[in-house]
């Protein structure tokens, strides 16, 4: 194998492949990336046996086709630290040589025949959705998924395909995030699967062009996502996802219009004087004003006010500030609606008809 390749494009592809390659594993081969040179492009493959990725690098001149298996971490570091615009890569049976204008690296290789195969999508996808829409859905949900919970089903994000809509839902038991996007085409197949958070985070960084269609296919216990230049395969999380519609309040009677930048700033400042003993921030809604207050024993207290559009009955309610900053960071609109009922009932943050976020209150007593 012998080729010359654009370093910047290779850096981006190696960043994706490196995020999939296993870091700690009893199988060292899973720490590698398969580097395959074809006639007019290069493919990079990585897998941890649960998630696989294949990336295409097109800015390349291939002199001799072939493939090589090298440690993902080492190759990524070499490419990232290089200052060259182009790199020359050549491989034989035992070494991979990476050369720049003033550098030469030799990396030991492994047997490509031992590397697990990354799945390939066969046939037409079940649906197609613009990459920008899918990335927005992932961004607005994955942060709310549970981490290392014994209820395995909530350690991932629920995907529900029905008609022209793809709905993603995540919850950790104390909050729930639901985002809806419109698919661009498909066979009309309905499915409901749970996708692990690692795959969701990969979606956020891999698909760049907002308008490029992403093909989605569910086959067996696997989800496949394909674009012109990339493919992700992911095993699915087993178990039954909670009936999320049952936890979305439908009887809220207090609706508040909030500026997202102002709200995010106020919550972050109020959170400065909270600690492990007093995690909550008190939200006091009165006519056209919201006051946020917090207190940390032996440290001090804070009070922040901001104007709001509200003329309903006054209400005080406590929330974990981290749960609100998490969601406000992924809402890119200027305003949201905050719906409330009672101090001991969950609040609902809505953004149009495509996004809602349910958050449980905390006891401030």
ChimeraX attribute file (.defattr): number of C-alpha atoms within 10 A of each C-alpha:
attribute: neighborCount
match mode: 1-to-1
recipient: residues
	/A:1	19
	/A:2	19
	/A:3	20
	/A:4	17
	/A:5	21
	/A:6	17
	/A:7	21
	/A:8	18
	/A:9	16
	/A:10	23
	/A:11	20
	/A:12	18
	/A:13	21
	/A:14	25
	/A:15	17
	/A:16	21
	/A:17	27
	/A:18	24
	/A:19	18
	/A:20	26
	/A:21	25
	/A:22	22
	/A:23	15
	/A:24	9
	/A:25	11
	/A:26	9
	/A:27	9
	/A:28	12
	/A:29	24
	/A:30	22
	/A:31	23
	/A:32	29
	/A:33	29
	/A:34	25
	/A:35	21
	/A:36	18
	/A:37	24
	/A:38	18
	/A:39	12
	/A:40	13
	/A:41	17
	/A:42	23
	/A:43	20
	/A:44	23
	/A:45	30
	/A:46	32
	/A:47	28
	/A:48	21
	/A:49	16
	/A:50	14
	/A:51	24
	/A:52	23
	/A:53	31
	/A:54	23
	/A:55	24
	/A:56	19
	/A:57	21
	/A:58	15
	/A:59	17
	/A:60	22
	/A:61	18
	/A:62	19
	/A:63	15
	/A:64	14
	/A:65	15
	/A:66	18
	/A:67	21
	/A:68	24
	/A:69	29
	/A:70	22
	/A:71	20
	/A:72	26
	/A:73	19
	/A:74	14
	/A:75	20
	/A:76	20
	/A:77	13
	/A:78	16
	/A:79	21
	/A:80	17
	/A:81	9
	/A:82	18
	/A:83	15
	/A:84	16
	/A:85	12
	/A:86	20
	/A:87	22
	/A:88	18
	/A:89	19
	/A:90	20
	/A:91	22
	/A:92	14
	/A:93	14
	/A:94	13
	/A:95	17
	/A:96	22
	/A:97	15
	/A:98	19
	/A:99	20
	/A:100	17
	/A:101	12
	/A:102	8
	/A:103	12
	/A:104	12
	/A:105	13
	/A:106	15
	/A:107	16
	/A:108	15
	/A:109	17
	/A:110	20
	/A:111	13
	/A:112	18
	/A:113	8
	/A:114	10
	/A:115	17
	/A:116	16
	/A:117	13
	/A:118	18
	/A:119	17
	/A:120	14
	/A:121	18
	/A:122	9
	/A:123	7
	/A:124	12
	/A:125	19
	/A:126	19
	/A:127	25
	/A:128	23
	/A:129	23
	/A:130	21
	/A:131	22
	/A:132	18
	/A:133	20
	/A:134	26
	/A:135	21
	/A:136	19
	/A:137	26
	/A:138	23
	/A:139	20
	/A:140	26
	/A:141	27
	/A:142	27
	/A:143	22
	/A:144	27
	/A:145	24
	/A:146	22
	/A:147	14
	/A:148	9
	/A:149	12
	/A:150	9
	/A:151	15
	/A:152	17
	/A:153	25
	/A:154	29
	/A:155	26
	/A:156	29
	/A:157	30
	/A:158	28
	/A:159	18
	/A:160	17
	/A:161	22
	/A:162	14
	/A:163	15
	/A:164	14
	/A:165	17
	/A:166	22
	/A:167	18
	/A:168	26
	/A:169	28
	/A:170	31
	/A:171	27
	/A:172	18
	/A:173	15
	/A:174	15
	/A:175	21
	/A:176	22
	/A:177	27
	/A:178	25
	/A:179	23
	/A:180	22
	/A:181	19
	/A:182	17
	/A:183	20
	/A:184	14
	/A:185	16
	/A:186	16
	/A:187	11
	/A:188	13
	/A:189	13
	/A:190	13
	/A:191	13
	/A:192	15
	/A:193	23
	/A:194	27
	/A:195	24
	/A:196	24
	/A:197	23
	/A:198	16
	/A:199	24
	/A:200	21
	/A:201	16
	/A:202	19
	/A:203	21
	/A:204	18
	/A:205	12
	/A:206	22
	/A:207	22
	/A:208	12
	/A:209	10
	/A:210	14
	/A:211	12
	/A:212	16
	/A:213	22
	/A:214	26
	/A:215	23
	/A:216	19
	/A:217	22
	/A:218	21
	/A:219	11
	/A:220	8
	/A:221	12
	/A:222	18
	/A:223	21
	/A:224	24
	/A:225	21
	/A:226	21
	/A:227	18
	/A:228	11
	/A:229	13
	/A:230	19
	/A:231	23
	/A:232	26
	/A:233	24
	/A:234	25
	/A:235	20
	/A:236	22
	/A:237	21
	/A:238	16
	/A:239	12
	/A:240	13
	/A:241	21
	/A:242	15
	/A:243	8
	/A:244	14
	/A:245	9
	/A:246	8
	/A:247	12
	/A:248	18
	/A:249	15
	/A:250	11
	/A:251	9
	/A:252	15
	/A:253	11
	/A:254	19
	/A:255	17
	/A:256	19
	/A:257	17
	/A:258	21
	/A:259	17
	/A:260	18
	/A:261	15
	/A:262	15
	/A:263	22
	/A:264	18
	/A:265	14
	/A:266	21
	/A:267	23
	/A:268	14
	/A:269	17
	/A:270	23
	/A:271	24
	/A:272	15
	/A:273	21
	/A:274	22
	/A:275	14
	/A:276	7
	/A:277	9
	/A:278	18
	/A:279	20
	/A:280	26
	/A:281	28
	/A:282	22
	/A:283	20
	/A:284	16
	/A:285	21
	/A:286	18
	/A:287	13
	/A:288	14
	/A:289	16
	/A:290	24
	/A:291	18
	/A:292	24
	/A:293	23
	/A:294	26
	/A:295	22
	/A:296	18
	/A:297	11
	/A:298	6
	/A:299	9
	/A:300	11
	/A:301	15
	/A:302	16
	/A:303	15
	/A:304	15
	/A:305	16
	/A:306	15
	/A:307	16
	/A:308	18
	/A:309	16
	/A:310	18
	/A:311	14
	/A:312	14
	/A:313	10
	/A:314	13
	/A:315	15
	/A:316	16
	/A:317	23
	/A:318	22
	/A:319	22
	/A:320	21
	/A:321	22
	/A:322	15
	/A:323	17
	/A:324	18
	/A:325	17
	/A:326	14
	/A:327	20
	/A:328	20
	/A:329	13
	/A:330	14
	/A:331	18
	/A:332	12
	/A:333	12
	/A:334	11
	/A:335	17
	/A:336	21
	/A:337	19
	/A:338	19
	/A:339	20
	/A:340	21
	/A:341	18
	/A:342	14
	/A:343	17
	/A:344	14
	/A:345	15
	/A:346	23
	/A:347	24
	/A:348	23
	/A:349	23
	/A:350	19
	/A:351	17
	/A:352	11
	/A:353	8
	/A:354	13
	/A:355	21
	/A:356	23
	/A:357	26
	/A:358	22
	/A:359	22
	/A:360	19
	/A:361	21
	/A:362	20
	/A:363	16
	/A:364	14
	/A:365	5
